[in-house]
Amino acid sequence: MALVRKLTASSSSAAHDGINPGKIKVQMIRIWKSDKNESGNSVDMVLLDSSGTNIHATIGEAYSKWIQDIGGATINESNRGNIEIDVLEDLMIADCKDPIKTLVKKIYGESFPESYNPGFFQRKAILCSTNEDVDQINDYMLSQISGEETVCLSADSISPLNSHPSDYMRYPPELLNSIKAPGLPNHCLRLKVGVPVILLQDIMPNHGLCNGTRLQITRLGGFALGARILTGARIGEEVIIPRIPSHPTDENFPIKMQRKQFPLAVSFAMTINKNEGQPLSKIGIYQPRRVLPHGPMYVAVSKGKTRDGLKVLITNKDGKPNEETSDVVFKEVGVSED
């Protein structure tokens, strides 16, 4: 079974350059379900003051090694090819009545519904592995934001240059509206002033409007939106986002269609791959399932700047936090359990 990793410390005194520091020994203890303990490598460190700064540095070393172990898939590899990741106990969200509300509070705080300061959203995000999970978080957070909501609906159609006349009957507008595919913004985009969004395709790369750029909505309109850039080299600049045609990026997508919509998605929460290249001071990982690829987990945790800024929420089939964190398993991509 996987396990929860705890830090324990014992102190003693030793002289160092005329100062009487404390010497902290930090030892990694693995707690298994069978109640058997297995000691890991210890880390010794000399403290030169009582502020606790150096203790945090020691813990940071252990946290850094934990991230490296995830990336190298060296944690508790079973003989069936599964990688059992030791979830650090203080990172887990457990024993709460409303898991999503608790995760949002941990990452964004209680003041986010009234916060319009662009700096508030620049270095915070909740990362998920699927678009369905992203939508669940974003819908909840959007409902908490004050202000009038605007619903932007796309105009979907069959691409005239790559279609057969029968396609217009086979694929009515209602069907096209329901399609979600890579490269396409959603048919229904709900927005409010102050909400952070992410750009889904390149518009004007030379002006900072690239795929993956985060922005904050400043003005709402039917054919154009006002926004402020939150990431990249042009942070703080005001820009206009138009409604533009988008197409599925998968060349083998069975329907040759186009969608005229704002190329945006709400970005309180994002898929892990959408956050590539963006370091975060506060990061939440939401995984409503226990068996996951360890690769995306490594990408997610490596975005965080500090251990204090990372929280992990893993829920069971009833939507409640997993109390038994020792059951969390991250699989190698493509490895079968058969």
N, C-alpha and C positions, 0 to 999 in steps of 0.2 A: 504494500500500500504506500501511497505518497504520505507526506507528513507535514506538520507545522514546524517551522524552525524558530527557536527562541534564542535570545541572547541572555546570558547570565554573566555577572561580573564579580570578581573578588579583588580587594584592594590591599596594598601594603605600602610601606614607606621606604624610600631610598633616596640618598643624597645625589644631587646632580648639579654640578657647577655652583655649589654653595646654597642650593635651594632644596628644601625638603618636599619633593613632589610625591604624589600618590602613584602607585603603579597598578594599572588596571589590566587584569587578564580577562579577555573576552573569549568565551568558548561557545562554539556552536553545538547545541544539543538537539538531536533528532528524536522526536517523540513518536513512537510507532503505536499503532492500534493494539498491538500485542503487549503493550506496556514495557517493551524492551527498549533501553536507551543505547544509543550509539554515539560516541563522542567524535566530533570532527576536529580539524586542526584548530589550535588556539592562536590568538594574536596578542602579543605583549606590546604595551605602549606606556611611555612615561608622560605624566601630566605635569605641565609647568605652571598651571593656574587652576583656579577653582571654578572657572566659568562654565566648564562642561564642553567647551569647543572641541578639545582634542578627543573627548569621548565620542562625540558625534562623528569626528573624522574616522575613528576606528569602526564605528558602525557603518559609515559610508563605504569603508573598504570591503566589509562583508557584503553589503548591498551591491556594490560594484561587481564582486565576484559572482553573486547570485545571478545578475544579469548576464554575465559572460557565460555562465554555465547553461543558462537557457539558450543562448545563441549557439553554443557548441553542442547542445543536446547531450550533455554529459551527466545530467542529474538522474540518478536512479533508473537507468535503462533496464527494463525487464527483458526476459528472454523471449518475449513475444513481440519485441520491437517497439513497445510503448515507452514514452518518456514521462516519468512521474515527476512533476515539478514540485519542489518544496515551496509552498506558498507561505511567505513570512506572515506570522500571526498578526502583527500590528497593521498589515496592509489590508486585511480582509474586513469586509463589512458583514456583520452577523448580528443575530438577535435584535431585529428591528421589525416593526409592524408594516412599514411601507418602504420596501427596499429602494425603489427608484427615487422616491422623495429624499431618502437618506443619502443616497449617492450624490444627487444633485446638490444637496446642502453641503456635503463634504467638499465638493469641487468648486461650486459657484457661490456658496454662502447663502444666507437668508435674504440678502439685499438685491439679488440679481433681477427681480421683477421691476425694480425702479431704477436700475443702473443703465445710464446712457453714455457713460464714459467709455470711449473706444478702447482705452488701455485695459479696462476690466475684462474684455473678452479676448485680448490678443494672445495670452499665454495659458488659456484654460480650454479644455475639451474633454468630452467623454468619448472613448473609442470603443467601437463594436466590430464584430466580424461580419455581420450581415446588414443589408439595407433595412430589413424588417425591424431589427433591434434599434437601428438608428432612428427610424420613424417613430418608434414607441417613445424614446427619450425626447425627441424634438417636439412631438405632439404635446407631451406633458408640459414641457418648459414653455412652449409657445402659449399654452392656455394660462400660464401664470403671469405672463407679461402684461402689464397694463397698456391701454390704448386700443384704438379701433383696428380690427383685423380686415385686411384686404385679401380677397381670394382671386388669384390670377389663373385663368383657365387657358389652356393651349388651343391652338387651331391645328388639328391633325389632318393629314391627307396622304393619299397614295402619290408617290413620286411619279410625275407624268412621263419622264424619260425612261423609266425602268419598270414599267408595269404593263400588264395585259388588260384589255377592256373588262374582262370578267372580274378582275381584282376589285373594282369599285363596288360590285355586288357582294363579293365574298368578304370584304373587309369594310363594313359600314363604320361611320365615325365613332359610334359607341364602342366598338371593338378596338379601334385605334387608340381611343382615349384611355383604355384600360391597360395598354402595353407599358411595361417598364423594362428598359433595356439599357445596356452600357452605351453612353453617349447621348442619351435622351434625358432631359429634365422631366420631372413628373408632370402629368397633365394638369393636376391641381396643385398650385403653389400658394400656401398660406403665409402671409407676411404681416409684420407690424413694424412701425418705426422703432429703431434701436436694436432690432434683431440681427445677430451675426449670420452671415451666409457664406457659402463657398462657391467659387466660380467653377463651372463644370467643363469649360472649354476655353481655348485661347481666343481672345477677342482682339486685344492690342498689346502684344507682349512688350513692345518698346515703351509702353506707358504703364507697365506693371499689371496689366490685366491678362494673367495667364491661368491656365487650368490649375486649380488648387489654391488660388489666391483667396484669402478670407477678407470679407468686407462687412461693413455694418450699414444697414439700411437707414438712410436719412430722409428720403422723400418717396412717396408712393404715387404711381400714376398708371394709366391704362396701357400706354405704349412705351414708357421709359421710367426707370427708377433712378433715384439719386442714392449714392453710396459713398462710404469713406473706406479707403484701403487700410486694412489692419496688419497685413504681413508683406514681406518683401522689401525692396529698396525704396518704395514710394509710400511708406506708411504715413497716413494722415491726409493724403490727397483726396479731393472730392472728384468723383467720376460719375458718368451717366452710363447706365446699363440698358441697352435696348432689347426689345423682343427680336429674336433672330431665328432663322430656320436651323434645326438640328436634325441629324440623321443617326441611326444606330451605327456604332463603330465596328460591329461584327460584320465582316463582309459576307458571311454565310447566313445572316439573319433572313428568315424566310419572307419577310414582308419588306418591300422597298417603299419606305414611307418617310415623311418629314414631319417635324413638330415645330411649330412656331411658338416659342415660349421664352421667357427670361431664362438664360442658362445658369440658373442658380439652384441651390438647395440650402435649407436652413442648416446651420452648423454648430448648434450647441453640442450635438453629438455627430460624429463622422465615422465612416468605416476606417479601419486602420490604415489601409493603403492611401486614402485621401489625405492623410496627415504627413506624408513623406516630406522630410526636410524641415519640419516645423518643430523646434524644441518647445517644451511646455513646462511651466512652473507648477501647474496643477493638472493632473491627468487622472481620469477615472476609467477603469476597464469594466465594461458590462458584458457578461457572458451568461446568458440564460441556458447554459448547457455545460456538462462537465467534461466532455471529450472534445478536444480542440487541437488544431495543428499548433505545434510549439513555435513554428517560424513566426506567424503573426503575433504570438504572445511576446516574443523577443522584440519585434519591431515596436510593439506598444509600450512595453516597460522601458525601452531604451530612449523613448521620447522625453521621459521625465528628467528634470534637472536634479532633484533630490528625492530621497526616500520619503520625507515628510509630505511631499506633494503627490504621492501615488496612493490610490485606493482601488481595490478590486472587489467587484460584486459578482458572485456566481450564484445563481438561483437554481432551485429544483423545478420539477415539472409543475408544481403548484404556485410557482412564482415567489417562493420564500427563500431567504438566504440559506445556503448550505451550512448547516451547523457542523457537519463532519467535513471540515476542510481537508482532512487526510484522504478523502476520496477523489480529489481533483486530479484528473489525468489529462495530459496533453500528448496527442499522438503525432508521430511522424506522418507527414502528408503521404498518402498512398499506401500506408501500411494497413493491412486487413487484420481483423481480429480472428478470422477463421483459421 
